[in-house]
């Protein structure tokens, strides 16, 4: 017959180590949840509203960069920018 003896001092120390580790895990989880909550409830700063003129100017600037490589496409973009401005001013 085999006898197994468990030393209570070793078992107690291991139980304390597990208890300490679980306590640290709980604290880390609380910090993580708090950080997530703050991030989700803070909200993003609103994007600046761009006017139709600003959007059209940005499109024209992009068309300027394409003009040498594809002038027909650039002309289409210029026309689209103008249509966008006119449609916005009609509203």
Backbone as JSON Lines, residues from 0, in Angstrom:
{"i":0,"aa":"X","n":[0.84,-1.16,0.0],"ca":[0.0,0.0,0.0],"c":[0.9,1.24,0.0]}
{"i":1,"aa":"X","n":[0.5,2.21,-0.79],"ca":[1.31,3.41,-0.92],"c":[0.67,4.53,-0.12]}
{"i":2,"aa":"X","n":[1.49,5.28,0.55],"ca":[1.0,6.42,1.33],"c":[1.52,7.71,0.7]}
{"i":3,"aa":"X","n":[0.64,8.67,0.59],"ca":[1.04,9.96,0.08],"c":[0.87,10.98,1.19]}
{"i":4,"aa":"X","n":[1.9,11.68,1.46],"ca":[1.84,12.69,2.5],"c":[1.94,14.06,1.84]}
{"i":5,"aa":"X","n":[1.06,14.94,2.2],"ca":[1.08,16.31,1.69],"c":[1.52,17.2,2.83]}
{"i":6,"aa":"X","n":[2.53,17.95,2.55],"ca":[3.02,18.87,3.57],"c":[2.14,20.1,3.57]}
{"i":7,"aa":"X","n":[1.57,20.4,4.68],"ca":[0.63,21.52,4.77],"c":[1.31,22.86,4.54]}
{"i":8,"aa":"X","n":[2.55,22.99,4.88],"ca":[3.25,24.26,4.68],"c":[3.42,24.55,3.19]}
{"i":9,"aa":"X","n":[3.76,23.52,2.4],"ca":[3.93,23.69,0.96],"c":[2.59,23.99,0.31]}
{"i":10,"aa":"X","n":[1.57,23.27,0.7],"ca":[0.24,23.47,0.13],"c":[-0.28,24.86,0.48]}
{"i":11,"aa":"X","n":[-0.05,25.31,1.68],"ca":[-0.5,26.63,2.1],"c":[0.22,27.72,1.29]}
{"i":12,"aa":"X","n":[1.5,27.57,1.08],"ca":[2.26,28.55,0.3],"c":[1.77,28.59,-1.14]}
{"i":13,"aa":"X","n":[1.51,27.45,-1.74],"ca":[1.01,27.4,-3.12],"c":[-0.38,28.02,-3.21]}
{"i":14,"aa":"X","n":[-1.21,27.76,-2.22],"ca":[-2.55,28.36,-2.21],"c":[-2.46,29.88,-2.09]}
{"i":15,"aa":"X","n":[-1.52,30.36,-1.3],"ca":[-1.32,31.8,-1.17],"c":[-0.83,32.4,-2.49]}
{"i":16,"aa":"X","n":[0.07,31.69,-3.17],"ca":[0.56,32.16,-4.46],"c":[-0.57,32.26,-5.48]}
{"i":17,"aa":"X","n":[-1.43,31.25,-5.5],"ca":[-2.57,31.26,-6.43],"c":[-3.51,32.4,-6.06]}
{"i":18,"aa":"X","n":[-3.74,32.59,-4.78],"ca":[-4.63,33.66,-4.32],"c":[-4.08,35.03,-4.73]}
{"i":19,"aa":"X","n":[-2.79,35.22,-4.56],"ca":[-2.16,36.5,-4.95],"c":[-2.27,36.7,-6.46]}
{"i":20,"aa":"X","n":[-2.02,35.66,-7.22],"ca":[-2.1,35.76,-8.68],"c":[-3.53,36.09,-9.12]}
{"i":21,"aa":"X","n":[-4.52,35.46,-8.51],"ca":[-5.91,35.76,-8.85],"c":[-6.29,37.19,-8.49]}
{"i":22,"aa":"X","n":[-5.78,37.66,-7.35],"ca":[-6.04,39.05,-6.96],"c":[-5.45,40.04,-7.97]}
{"i":23,"aa":"X","n":[-4.24,39.75,-8.43],"ca":[-3.61,40.62,-9.44],"c":[-4.37,40.56,-10.76]}
{"i":24,"aa":"X","n":[-4.87,39.38,-11.1],"ca":[-5.66,39.24,-12.32],"c":[-6.94,40.05,-12.23]}
{"i":25,"aa":"X","n":[-7.59,40.02,-11.09],"ca":[-8.82,40.8,-10.89],"c":[-8.52,42.29,-11.03]}
{"i":26,"aa":"X","n":[-7.44,42.76,-10.43],"ca":[-7.08,44.17,-10.53],"c":[-6.78,44.57,-11.98]}
{"i":27,"aa":"X","n":[-6.06,43.74,-12.7],"ca":[-5.74,44.03,-14.09],"c":[-7.02,44.05,-14.94]}
{"i":28,"aa":"X","n":[-7.93,43.14,-14.65],"ca":[-9.19,43.1,-15.39],"c":[-10.01,44.35,-15.12]}
{"i":29,"aa":"X","n":[-10.03,44.81,-13.88],"ca":[-10.75,46.04,-13.55],"c":[-10.16,47.24,-14.3]}
{"i":30,"aa":"X","n":[-8.83,47.33,-14.32],"ca":[-8.19,48.45,-15.05],"c":[-8.5,48.39,-16.53]}
{"i":31,"aa":"X","n":[-8.48,47.18,-17.09],"ca":[-8.8,47.02,-18.51],"c":[-10.24,47.42,-18.8]}
{"i":32,"aa":"X","n":[-11.16,46.97,-17.98],"ca":[-12.57,47.29,-18.2],"c":[-12.81,48.8,-18.06]}
{"i":33,"aa":"X","n":[-12.14,49.43,-17.1],"ca":[-12.28,50.87,-16.92],"c":[-11.74,51.61,-18.15]}
{"i":34,"aa":"X","n":[-10.61,51.19,-18.65],"ca":[-10.04,51.84,-19.84],"c":[-10.95,51.66,-21.05]}
{"i":35,"aa":"X","n":[-11.5,50.47,-21.21],"ca":[-12.43,50.24,-22.33],"c":[-13.68,51.09,-22.18]}
{"i":36,"aa":"X","n":[-14.21,51.17,-20.99],"ca":[-15.41,51.97,-20.75],"c":[-15.15,53.44,-21.07]}
{"i":37,"aa":"X","n":[-14.02,53.97,-20.61],"ca":[-13.68,55.37,-20.9],"c":[-13.54,55.6,-22.39]}
{"i":38,"aa":"X","n":[-12.9,54.66,-23.09],"ca":[-12.7,54.82,-24.52],"c":[-14.02,54.8,-25.28]}
{"i":39,"aa":"X","n":[-14.9,53.9,-24.89],"ca":[-16.17,53.77,-25.6],"c":[-17.14,54.9,-25.3]}
{"i":40,"aa":"X","n":[-17.1,55.45,-24.1],"ca":[-18.06,56.49,-23.74],"c":[-17.55,57.9,-24.01]}
{"i":41,"aa":"X","n":[-16.27,58.05,-24.28],"ca":[-15.73,59.38,-24.52],"c":[-16.26,59.97,-25.81]}
{"i":42,"aa":"X","n":[-16.41,59.17,-26.83],"ca":[-16.84,59.69,-28.13],"c":[-15.68,60.29,-28.88]}
{"i":43,"aa":"X","n":[-15.82,60.29,-30.15],"ca":[-14.79,60.84,-31.01],"c":[-15.05,62.33,-31.23]}
{"i":44,"aa":"X","n":[-14.0,63.11,-31.35],"ca":[-14.22,64.52,-31.67],"c":[-14.85,64.63,-33.05]}
{"i":45,"aa":"X","n":[-15.79,65.53,-33.21],"ca":[-16.46,65.63,-34.49],"c":[-15.49,66.08,-35.59]}
{"i":46,"aa":"X","n":[-15.7,65.54,-36.75],"ca":[-14.88,65.93,-37.9],"c":[-15.34,67.31,-38.35]}
{"i":47,"aa":"X","n":[-14.39,68.13,-38.77],"ca":[-14.82,69.44,-39.26],"c":[-15.66,69.27,-40.52]}
{"i":48,"aa":"X","n":[-16.74,70.0,-40.57],"ca":[-17.63,69.93,-41.71],"c":[-16.99,70.68,-42.87]}
{"i":49,"aa":"X","n":[-16.9,70.01,-43.99],"ca":[-16.32,70.65,-45.16],"c":[-17.45,71.17,-46.03]}
{"i":50,"aa":"X","n":[-17.24,72.34,-46.54],"ca":[-18.23,72.91,-47.44],"c":[-18.05,72.29,-48.83]}
{"i":51,"aa":"X","n":[-19.05,72.48,-49.65],"ca":[-18.97,71.96,-51.02],"c":[-17.79,72.6,-51.75]}
{"i":52,"aa":"X","n":[-17.52,73.85,-51.43],"ca":[-16.39,74.54,-52.07],"c":[-15.06,73.87,-51.67]}
{"i":53,"aa":"X","n":[-14.91,73.55,-50.39],"ca":[-13.68,72.9,-49.93],"c":[-13.52,71.52,-50.55]}
{"i":54,"aa":"X","n":[-14.63,70.78,-50.64],"ca":[-14.57,69.46,-51.26],"c":[-14.21,69.56,-52.74]}
{"i":55,"aa":"X","n":[-14.8,70.52,-53.43],"ca":[-14.51,70.7,-54.85],"c":[-13.06,71.12,-55.05]}
{"i":56,"aa":"X","n":[-12.57,72.0,-54.19],"ca":[-11.17,72.42,-54.3],"c":[-10.21,71.25,-54.09]}
{"i":57,"aa":"X","n":[-10.56,70.36,-53.16],"ca":[-9.72,69.19,-52.93],"c":[-9.73,68.28,-54.16]}
{"i":58,"aa":"X","n":[-10.89,68.12,-54.77],"ca":[-10.97,67.3,-55.99],"c":[-10.2,67.94,-57.14]}
{"i":59,"aa":"X","n":[-10.27,69.24,-57.25],"ca":[-9.5,69.93,-58.3],"c":[-7.99,69.77,-58.08]}
{"i":60,"aa":"X","n":[-7.58,69.83,-56.82],"ca":[-6.15,69.65,-56.52],"c":[-5.7,68.25,-56.91]}
{"i":61,"aa":"X","n":[-6.57,67.27,-56.66],"ca":[-6.25,65.9,-57.07],"c":[-6.19,65.81,-58.6]}
{"i":62,"aa":"X","n":[-7.12,66.46,-59.26],"ca":[-7.12,66.46,-60.73],"c":[-5.84,67.1,-61.28]}
{"i":63,"aa":"X","n":[-5.36,68.14,-60.6],"ca":[-4.11,68.78,-61.02],"c":[-2.95,67.78,-61.02]}
{"i":64,"aa":"X","n":[-2.93,66.88,-60.03],"ca":[-1.84,65.91,-59.95],"c":[-1.94,64.87,-61.07]}
{"i":65,"aa":"X","n":[-3.14,64.63,-61.56],"ca":[-3.34,63.61,-62.61],"c":[-3.26,64.17,-64.02]}
{"i":66,"aa":"X","n":[-3.27,65.48,-64.15],"ca":[-3.43,66.11,-65.46],"c":[-2.36,65.67,-66.47]}
{"i":67,"aa":"X","n":[-1.12,65.58,-66.06],"ca":[-0.05,65.19,-67.0],"c":[-0.19,63.74,-67.45]}
{"i":68,"aa":"X","n":[-0.6,62.87,-66.56],"ca":[-0.7,61.44,-66.9],"c":[-1.98,61.14,-67.68]}
{"i":69,"aa":"X","n":[-3.08,61.79,-67.33],"ca":[-4.37,61.48,-67.96],"c":[-5.23,62.74,-68.0]}
{"i":70,"aa":"X","n":[-5.01,63.59,-69.0],"ca":[-5.74,64.87,-69.04],"c":[-7.25,64.71,-69.18]}
{"i":71,"aa":"X","n":[-7.7,63.67,-69.87],"ca":[-9.15,63.48,-70.03],"c":[-9.81,63.16,-68.7]}
{"i":72,"aa":"X","n":[-9.16,62.31,-67.92],"ca":[-9.7,61.98,-66.59],"c":[-9.68,63.21,-65.69]}
{"i":73,"aa":"X","n":[-8.62,63.99,-65.77],"ca":[-8.53,65.21,-64.97],"c":[-9.65,66.18,-65.34]}
{"i":74,"aa":"X","n":[-9.93,66.29,-66.63],"ca":[-11.03,67.16,-67.07],"c":[-12.37,66.66,-66.51]}
{"i":75,"aa":"X","n":[-12.56,65.35,-66.48],"ca":[-13.79,64.79,-65.89],"c":[-13.88,65.16,-64.4]}
{"i":76,"aa":"X","n":[-12.75,65.11,-63.71],"ca":[-12.76,65.46,-62.3],"c":[-13.05,66.95,-62.08]}
{"i":77,"aa":"X","n":[-12.51,67.8,-62.94],"ca":[-12.81,69.23,-62.85],"c":[-14.31,69.46,-63.05]}
{"i":78,"aa":"X","n":[-14.88,68.79,-64.03],"ca":[-16.31,68.93,-64.29],"c":[-17.14,68.42,-63.11]}
{"i":79,"aa":"X","n":[-16.72,67.33,-62.53],"ca":[-17.44,66.78,-61.37],"c":[-17.37,67.75,-60.19]}
{"i":80,"aa":"X","n":[-16.24,68.38,-60.0],"ca":[-16.1,69.34,-58.91],"c":[-17.04,70.53,-59.12]}
{"i":81,"aa":"X","n":[-17.12,71.0,-60.36],"ca":[-18.02,72.11,-60.67],"c":[-19.47,71.71,-60.46]}
{"i":82,"aa":"X","n":[-19.84,70.52,-60.93],"ca":[-21.22,70.05,-60.72],"c":[-21.55,69.94,-59.24]}
{"i":83,"aa":"X","n":[-20.61,69.48,-58.47],"ca":[-20.82,69.33,-57.03],"c":[-21.08,70.71,-56.4]}
{"i":84,"aa":"X","n":[-20.26,71.69,-56.75],"ca":[-20.46,73.03,-56.22],"c":[-21.8,73.61,-56.62]}
{"i":85,"aa":"X","n":[-22.16,73.44,-57.89],"ca":[-23.44,73.99,-58.36],"c":[-24.63,73.31,-57.7]}
{"i":86,"aa":"X","n":[-24.54,72.01,-57.51],"ca":[-25.63,71.28,-56.86],"c":[-25.77,71.72,-55.4]}
{"i":87,"aa":"X","n":[-24.68,71.97,-54.75],"ca":[-24.74,72.39,-53.34],"c":[-25.28,73.82,-53.22]}
{"i":88,"aa":"X","n":[-24.95,74.66,-54.18],"ca":[-25.45,76.04,-54.1],"c":[-26.92,76.12,-54.47]}
{"i":89,"aa":"X","n":[-27.44,75.13,-55.18],"ca":[-28.86,75.12,-55.56],"c":[-29.73,74.73,-54.37]}
{"i":90,"aa":"X","n":[-29.15,74.04,-53.4],"ca":[-29.94,73.61,-52.22],"c":[-30.26,74.73,-51.29]}
